[in-house]
Amino acid sequence: MTTTKRKRKTVITLSLVPRWFPLFPRMGMRIAVFSLLMASLGPVAARASAGDLLVQARGDEKPYAVIFGTVWGPDDKPVYGVKVKIRRESEKKARWEVYSDHHGEFGQRVPVGKAEYVAWADSMGHKSSVTIHVEYDERVDTGLHLK
């Protein structure tokens, strides 16, 4: 009895079609059509973004400042879903209302110009407020610490 060892050949092939393609023929076709569509729209998207830059350069879009902040809980962790109200310091009612996201962050566009704003949050009996100074078309970062 003789045993012979066979050498195994490792063949690596690069295929554009995935192995699971025959299992989902319609889905594979949709992916292929979507890929071709995206490849053909690439130059159009590039032209659109260049057009957006021209619009900004011409001044068709009004300038704005951004108030950006994070809502922190009593345990110094970011808090999700807290309603943040923002108003000009000279006004009594809130002009804008935004909610904090999953990272506790919020953002609101405000008009350009020298102004004082008040932002406040109230969540489950914990309150916080802060005064924000805006002068130009800038981003002003702040934090609301609920206590």
Secondary structure, 3 states (H helix, E strand, C coil): CCCCCCCCCCCCCCCCCCCCHHHCHHHHHHHHHHHHHHHHHHHHHHHHHHHHHHHHHHCCCCCEEEEEEEEECCCCCECCCCEEEEEECCCCCCCEEEECCCCCEEEEEEECCCEEEEEEEEECCEEEEEEEEECCCCEEEEEEECC
